[in-house]
Amino acid sequence: MSARTYPALLRARDDTMARAGELRVPTLLLLGSADTIVSVEAAQAWVARVQCEKRCVAFPGCLHELHHESVRE
């Protein structure tokens, strides 16, 4: 990752969190409870800020790429 990329990612993260309440479309967030790339707690905090219709589904024991997991619900 370049020296410019990391600060840009941090700004994008902060902007995404700050603007979550502006979302106006039904939202579905799927996440793996064992994700080591995206913080599950941060994702759930983001969903809590979303004001429109929303659903958050955490798949126990799954990692970041849910489409590669063998768990079926």
One Martini backbone bead per residue (centre of mass of N, CA, C, O) as a GRO file, in nm:
protein
   73
    1MET     BB    1   0.097   0.036   0.022
    2SER     BB    2   0.074   0.353  -0.008
    3ALA     BB    3   0.112   0.666   0.132
    4ARG     BB    4  -0.169   0.762   0.002
    5THR     BB    5  -0.375   0.534   0.054
    6TYR     BB    6  -0.420   0.520   0.359
    7PRO     BB    7  -0.547   0.803   0.410
    8ALA     BB    8  -0.776   0.756   0.207
    9LEU     BB    9  -0.907   0.522   0.360
   10LEU     BB   10  -0.966   0.676   0.621
   11ARG     BB   11  -1.150   0.889   0.494
   12ALA     BB   12  -1.357   0.691   0.376
   13ARG     BB   13  -1.440   0.567   0.642
   14ASP     BB   14  -1.539   0.828   0.781
   15ASP     BB   15  -1.747   0.906   0.563
   16THR     BB   16  -1.919   0.651   0.574
   17MET     BB   17  -2.000   0.683   0.869
   18ALA     BB   18  -2.116   0.979   0.859
   19ARG     BB   19  -2.328   0.897   0.597
   20ALA     BB   20  -2.526   0.662   0.672
   21GLY     BB   21  -2.797   0.836   0.722
   22GLU     BB   22  -2.832   0.901   0.397
   23LEU     BB   23  -2.946   0.646   0.332
   24ARG     BB   24  -3.232   0.538   0.086
   25VAL     BB   25  -3.189   0.224   0.078
   26PRO     BB   26  -3.216  -0.084   0.097
   27THR     BB   27  -3.017  -0.285   0.337
   28LEU     BB   28  -2.757  -0.538   0.300
   29LEU     BB   29  -2.550  -0.706   0.545
   30LEU     BB   30  -2.277  -0.921   0.498
   31LEU     BB   31  -2.102  -1.127   0.747
   32GLY     BB   32  -1.819  -1.241   0.909
   33SER     BB   33  -1.732  -1.322   1.236
   34ALA     BB   34  -1.409  -1.388   1.129
   35ASP     BB   35  -1.321  -1.128   1.021
   36THR     BB   36  -0.987  -0.973   0.933
   37ILE     BB   37  -1.061  -0.705   0.756
   38VAL     BB   38  -1.339  -0.648   0.888
   39SER     BB   39  -1.497  -0.496   1.133
   40VAL     BB   40  -1.768  -0.603   1.293
   41GLU     BB   41  -1.820  -0.363   1.480
   42ALA     BB   42  -1.811  -0.144   1.260
   43ALA     BB   43  -2.038  -0.258   1.084
   44GLN     BB   44  -2.257  -0.241   1.308
   45ALA     BB   45  -2.229   0.064   1.353
   46TRP     BB   46  -2.314   0.144   1.071
   47VAL     BB   47  -2.596   0.014   1.072
   48ALA     BB   48  -2.702   0.184   1.313
   49ARG     BB   49  -2.693   0.458   1.129
   50VAL     BB   50  -2.896   0.349   0.955
   51GLN     BB   51  -3.236   0.464   0.860
   52CYS     BB   52  -3.322   0.257   0.683
   53GLU     BB   53  -3.385  -0.020   0.559
   54LYS     BB   54  -3.249  -0.312   0.740
   55ARG     BB   55  -2.985  -0.575   0.728
   56CYS     BB   56  -2.794  -0.800   0.945
   57VAL     BB   57  -2.566  -1.072   0.860
   58ALA     BB   58  -2.406  -1.318   1.054
   59PHE     BB   59  -2.154  -1.560   0.994
   60PRO     BB   60  -2.046  -1.811   1.163
   61GLY     BB   61  -1.693  -1.842   1.114
   62CYS     BB   62  -1.661  -1.644   0.892
   63LEU     BB   63  -1.519  -1.465   0.653
   64HIS     BB   64  -1.490  -1.228   0.404
   65GLU     BB   65  -1.555  -1.453   0.171
   66LEU     BB   66  -1.858  -1.585   0.148
   67HIS     BB   67  -1.845  -1.726  -0.144
   68HIS     BB   68  -1.619  -1.942  -0.009
   69GLU     BB   69  -1.820  -2.063   0.173
   70SER     BB   70  -2.000  -2.357   0.307
   71VAL     BB   71  -2.216  -2.201   0.431
   72ARG     BB   72  -2.568  -2.248   0.495
   73GLU     BB   73  -2.905  -2.080   0.538
   0.00000   0.00000   0.00000
